Amino acid sequence: MTSQPNSAARPVQPVLVSRYDEVRALLADPALTVPAVPRPPFSLTVAWLRGAVGRFADGPVHAARRAASVGVLAGLDERALRAEAFRRAAGHPSPELVPVEALAVALGVRAEDGARAARAVAALAPAYLPPATPPSPATSPVRAAPDDAAADAGLAELSRLLGDPEPERLAVLAGLLAQACAATADLVRNALAADTGPCPVEDLLAETLRHDPPVRTLRRVAVRQAAGGVPAGTTVLLDVAAANRDPHVFDDPDRFRPGRSPRHLTFGAGPRPCPAERIALALAAGVVEAVRR
């Protein structure tokens, strides 16, 4: 664990954690939370959306919003999603966008508007998840600044394609799609680029998530002293990519080897794991199967 500078004149510096056991322990520690985002009055803007979703909330508000998302996800048929992703990916010019197309249709967009919905989500997603801190050069790629105007237009278009649902439901649906966009696209790209022989698609995806996770770091803030002596008020950067290659946990960790035990931390752990793991895997599996066929 990286220690903070010993200077009373400076603010508490971020702590970078990269060992598997420490990352897992901190993900499970209730002393660490995601900083809450203020919620402005309703408007079709990404600023409103950030403040209305569970991802950027804490405590009872987070619990209620997460429950709403889980309820929507529970109504989705993962086999049907996998089959729809497979069908749409065949001959698709950008197969990495297919998961969002298929998910948008499952969430209420008309089948013929799936591609339009995917383009709208692709416009809003970069602004929905802006980097809150400068990325670590060793773990995170440099990203262009998000275009808030394009993102707002994307949210307005997505709302229209979803039938302009009431704000609470729009936040759930748009949040699920925005969170799935880049992460699932990166998973598909990385899996298709992997240099491997024939293997079950489930093993390929699990090893891709370990070896090349689409989300490489997670950010938390300690509301009180956390595991490992992390002081209250400290920003903690959890290096999931490094933890997934911890040699104390994974044999020959830099080697891409499908069929490992799927103990990666890419979907998180503890009280805030990704609620859409099974849906993301079903969508990615359908696309990868179609392209590798």
C-alpha positions as CSV (number, residue, x, y, z in Angstrom):
1,M,0.0,0.0,0.0
2,T,1.3,3.4,-0.9
3,S,1.8,5.7,2.1
4,Q,0.9,9.3,2.2
5,P,3.5,12.1,2.6
6,N,4.2,13.1,6.3
7,S,3.3,16.8,6.1
8,A,0.7,18.6,8.2
9,A,0.7,21.5,5.7
10,R,-0.5,19.4,2.9
11,P,-3.9,17.9,2.3
12,V,-4.3,14.1,2.7
13,Q,-2.8,12.6,-0.5
14,P,-4.5,9.7,-2.4
15,V,-3.4,6.2,-1.5
16,L,-2.8,3.7,-4.3
17,V,-3.5,0.0,-3.4
18,S,-2.5,-2.7,-5.7
19,R,-2.2,-6.0,-3.9
20,Y,-5.1,-8.4,-4.4
21,D,-5.8,-9.1,-0.7
22,E,-5.7,-5.4,0.2
23,V,-7.9,-4.4,-2.7
24,R,-10.4,-7.1,-1.8
25,A,-10.4,-6.1,1.9
26,L,-10.9,-2.4,1.1
27,L,-13.7,-3.2,-1.3
28,A,-15.5,-5.0,1.5
29,D,-14.8,-2.3,4.1
30,P,-17.8,-0.2,4.9
31,A,-15.5,2.7,5.9
32,L,-14.8,3.3,2.2
33,T,-17.5,4.8,0.0
34,V,-18.0,6.5,-3.3
35,P,-18.2,10.3,-3.0
36,A,-21.8,11.4,-3.4
37,V,-22.7,13.7,-6.3
38,P,-25.1,16.5,-5.8
39,R,-28.5,16.1,-7.5
40,P,-29.6,19.1,-9.4
41,P,-33.3,19.6,-10.4
42,F,-34.5,17.3,-13.2
43,S,-33.3,18.2,-16.7
44,L,-32.1,16.1,-19.6
45,T,-28.5,16.7,-18.8
46,V,-25.7,14.3,-17.7
47,A,-25.1,16.5,-14.6
48,W,-28.7,15.6,-13.5
49,L,-28.2,11.9,-14.4
50,R,-25.0,11.6,-12.3
51,G,-26.8,12.9,-9.3
52,A,-29.8,10.6,-9.9
53,V,-28.1,7.2,-10.2
54,G,-27.0,4.8,-7.5
55,R,-23.4,4.7,-8.6
56,F,-22.6,8.1,-7.2
57,A,-24.8,7.9,-4.1
58,D,-24.2,6.5,-0.6
59,G,-26.1,5.1,2.4
60,P,-29.9,4.6,2.1
61,V,-30.1,6.6,-1.1
62,H,-27.6,4.3,-2.8
63,A,-29.4,1.2,-1.4
64,A,-32.7,2.4,-2.8
65,R,-31.4,3.3,-6.2
66,R,-29.4,0.1,-6.4
67,A,-32.5,-2.0,-5.6
68,A,-34.3,-0.2,-8.4
69,S,-31.6,-1.2,-10.9
70,V,-31.4,-4.8,-9.6
71,G,-35.2,-5.0,-10.0
72,V,-34.9,-4.0,-13.7
73,L,-32.0,-6.4,-14.3
74,A,-33.9,-9.2,-12.7
75,G,-36.6,-8.9,-15.3
76,L,-34.1,-9.5,-18.2
77,D,-33.6,-12.9,-19.7
78,E,-29.9,-13.5,-20.1
79,R,-30.3,-16.3,-22.6
80,A,-32.5,-14.1,-24.8
81,L,-30.0,-11.3,-24.5
82,R,-27.2,-13.6,-25.5
83,A,-29.1,-14.8,-28.5
84,E,-30.1,-11.2,-29.6
85,A,-26.5,-10.1,-29.3
86,F,-25.4,-13.0,-31.4
87,R,-28.0,-12.2,-34.0
88,R,-27.1,-8.5,-34.2
89,A,-23.3,-9.0,-34.2
90,A,-23.3,-11.2,-37.3
91,G,-21.8,-8.9,-40.0
92,H,-22.1,-5.8,-37.8
93,P,-19.5,-3.1,-38.7
94,S,-18.9,-2.3,-35.0
95,P,-19.6,-5.4,-33.0
96,E,-18.4,-3.8,-29.7
97,L,-21.5,-1.6,-29.8
98,V,-23.9,-4.5,-30.1
99,P,-24.2,-5.1,-26.3
100,V,-25.7,-1.6,-25.8
101,E,-28.0,-2.1,-28.8
102,A,-29.3,-5.3,-27.5
103,L,-29.6,-4.1,-23.9
104,A,-31.4,-0.9,-25.0
105,V,-34.0,-2.9,-26.9
106,A,-34.5,-5.2,-23.9
107,L,-35.1,-2.0,-21.8
108,G,-37.8,-0.7,-24.0
109,V,-36.3,0.8,-27.2
110,R,-38.0,-0.4,-30.4
111,A,-35.9,-3.1,-32.1
112,E,-35.4,-0.9,-35.2
113,D,-34.0,1.9,-33.1
114,G,-31.4,-0.1,-31.3
115,A,-28.5,1.3,-33.3
116,R,-29.7,4.9,-32.7
117,A,-29.9,4.2,-29.0
118,A,-26.4,2.8,-28.9
119,R,-25.1,6.0,-30.6
120,A,-26.9,8.1,-28.0
121,V,-25.4,6.1,-25.2
122,A,-22.0,6.3,-26.8
123,A,-22.3,10.1,-26.8
124,L,-23.4,10.4,-23.1
125,A,-21.2,7.7,-21.6
126,P,-17.8,9.6,-21.6
127,A,-19.3,12.5,-19.6
128,Y,-21.2,10.1,-17.3
129,L,-18.0,8.6,-16.0
130,P,-15.5,11.5,-16.1
131,P,-12.2,10.8,-14.3
132,A,-12.5,12.3,-10.8
133,T,-8.7,12.3,-10.3
134,P,-5.7,12.4,-12.7
135,P,-5.2,8.8,-13.9
136,S,-2.1,6.8,-12.9
137,P,0.1,6.5,-16.0
138,A,0.9,2.9,-15.1
139,T,-2.8,1.8,-14.9
140,S,-5.0,4.2,-16.8
141,P,-5.0,5.4,-20.4
142,V,-5.3,9.2,-21.1
143,R,-8.8,10.0,-22.1
144,A,-10.1,13.1,-24.0
145,A,-12.2,15.6,-22.1
146,P,-15.9,14.7,-22.3
147,D,-18.2,16.8,-24.5
148,D,-21.0,17.7,-22.1
149,A,-23.2,19.3,-24.9
150,A,-23.0,16.1,-27.0
151,A,-23.7,14.0,-23.8
152,D,-26.7,16.1,-23.0
153,A,-28.0,15.7,-26.5
154,G,-27.4,11.9,-26.3
155,L,-29.4,11.7,-23.0
156,A,-32.3,13.6,-24.6
157,E,-32.3,11.3,-27.6
158,L,-32.1,8.2,-25.4
159,S,-35.0,9.5,-23.3
160,R,-37.1,9.9,-26.5
161,L,-36.2,6.4,-27.7
162,L,-37.2,5.0,-24.3
163,G,-40.6,6.7,-24.5
164,D,-39.7,9.6,-22.2
165,P,-40.1,7.7,-18.9
166,E,-40.6,9.5,-15.6
167,P,-37.3,10.8,-14.2
168,E,-36.6,8.0,-11.6
169,R,-37.0,5.3,-14.2
170,L,-35.0,7.2,-16.8
171,A,-32.1,7.5,-14.3
172,V,-32.2,3.7,-13.8
173,L,-32.3,2.8,-17.5
174,A,-29.9,5.5,-18.7
175,G,-27.5,4.6,-15.9
176,L,-27.5,0.9,-16.7
177,L,-26.8,1.7,-20.4
178,A,-24.1,4.3,-19.7
179,Q,-22.3,2.0,-17.3
180,A,-22.5,-0.9,-19.8
181,C,-21.3,1.1,-22.8
182,A,-17.5,1.5,-22.5
183,A,-16.9,-1.4,-20.2
184,T,-18.7,-4.0,-22.3
185,A,-17.3,-2.6,-25.5
186,D,-13.7,-2.9,-24.1
187,L,-14.4,-6.4,-22.9
188,V,-15.5,-7.4,-26.4
189,R,-12.5,-5.8,-28.1
190,N,-10.0,-7.3,-25.6
191,A,-11.5,-10.7,-25.9
192,L,-11.5,-10.7,-29.7
193,A,-7.9,-9.4,-29.7
194,A,-6.7,-12.1,-27.4
195,D,-4.1,-14.5,-28.8
196,T,-5.6,-17.8,-27.8
197,G,-6.7,-21.0,-29.4
198,P,-10.1,-22.5,-29.3
199,C,-11.7,-22.4,-25.8
200,P,-15.1,-21.9,-24.3
201,V,-16.3,-18.3,-24.6
202,E,-16.9,-18.2,-20.8
203,D,-13.3,-19.0,-20.1
204,L,-12.1,-16.5,-22.7
205,L,-14.2,-13.7,-21.1
206,A,-13.2,-14.6,-17.5
207,E,-9.5,-14.4,-18.4
208,T,-9.9,-11.2,-20.4
209,L,-11.6,-9.6,-17.4
210,R,-8.6,-10.7,-15.3
211,H,-5.8,-9.9,-17.7
212,D,-7.2,-6.8,-19.4
213,P,-10.0,-5.4,-17.3
214,P,-12.1,-2.7,-18.9
215,V,-12.2,-0.8,-15.6
216,R,-8.7,-0.6,-14.3
217,T,-9.1,1.4,-11.1
218,L,-11.8,2.1,-8.6
219,R,-12.0,5.2,-6.5
220,R,-13.2,5.3,-2.9
221,V,-13.0,7.8,0.0
222,A,-12.6,6.8,3.6
223,V,-15.3,8.2,5.8
224,R,-13.5,6.9,8.9
225,Q,-10.3,5.0,9.4
226,A,-10.3,2.0,7.1
227,A,-8.6,-1.3,6.8
228,G,-4.8,-1.1,6.8
229,G,-4.8,2.1,8.8
230,V,-6.1,4.3,5.9
231,P,-7.0,7.7,7.6
232,A,-10.5,9.2,7.4
233,G,-10.7,11.6,4.5
234,T,-8.2,9.7,2.3
235,T,-9.0,9.1,-1.3
236,V,-8.1,5.5,-2.1
237,L,-7.4,4.3,-5.7
238,L,-7.9,0.6,-5.9
239,D,-5.7,-0.7,-8.7
240,V,-7.9,-3.6,-10.0
241,A,-5.6,-4.3,-13.0
242,A,-2.6,-4.8,-10.8
243,A,-4.5,-6.8,-8.2
244,N,-5.7,-9.1,-11.0
245,R,-2.0,-9.9,-11.8
246,D,-0.8,-10.3,-8.2
247,P,1.7,-13.1,-8.3
248,H,0.8,-14.1,-4.8
249,V,-2.7,-15.1,-6.1
250,F,-2.2,-15.9,-9.8
251,D,0.4,-18.3,-11.1
252,D,2.3,-16.8,-14.1
253,P,0.0,-13.7,-13.9
254,D,1.1,-11.9,-17.1
255,R,0.3,-15.0,-19.2
256,F,-3.1,-15.0,-20.8
257,R,-4.4,-18.4,-19.9
258,P,-8.2,-19.1,-20.2
259,G,-9.5,-21.7,-17.8
260,R,-8.2,-20.1,-14.6
261,S,-10.3,-19.9,-11.5
262,P,-12.3,-16.7,-12.0
263,R,-11.2,-14.9,-8.9
264,H,-10.6,-11.5,-10.6
265,L,-11.9,-8.4,-9.0
266,T,-13.1,-6.6,-12.1
267,F,-16.7,-6.7,-11.1
268,G,-15.8,-5.5,-7.6
269,A,-16.6,-7.1,-4.3
270,G,-18.1,-6.3,-0.9
271,P,-21.3,-4.1,-0.7
272,R,-21.0,-2.4,-4.1
273,P,-20.3,-5.1,-6.7
274,C,-21.4,-4.6,-10.3
275,P,-25.1,-5.5,-10.3
276,A,-25.1,-6.4,-14.0
277,E,-22.4,-9.0,-14.1
278,R,-24.5,-11.8,-15.5
279,I,-26.1,-9.4,-18.1
280,A,-22.7,-8.0,-19.3
281,L,-21.3,-11.5,-19.6
282,A,-24.3,-12.8,-21.6
283,L,-24.2,-9.8,-24.0
284,A,-20.4,-10.1,-24.5
285,A,-20.6,-13.9,-25.0
286,G,-23.2,-13.5,-27.7
287,V,-21.1,-11.0,-29.6
288,V,-17.8,-12.9,-29.2
289,E,-19.4,-16.2,-30.3
290,A,-20.8,-14.5,-33.5
291,V,-17.6,-12.9,-34.5
292,R,-15.4,-16.0,-33.8
293,R,-17.8,-18.3,-35.6
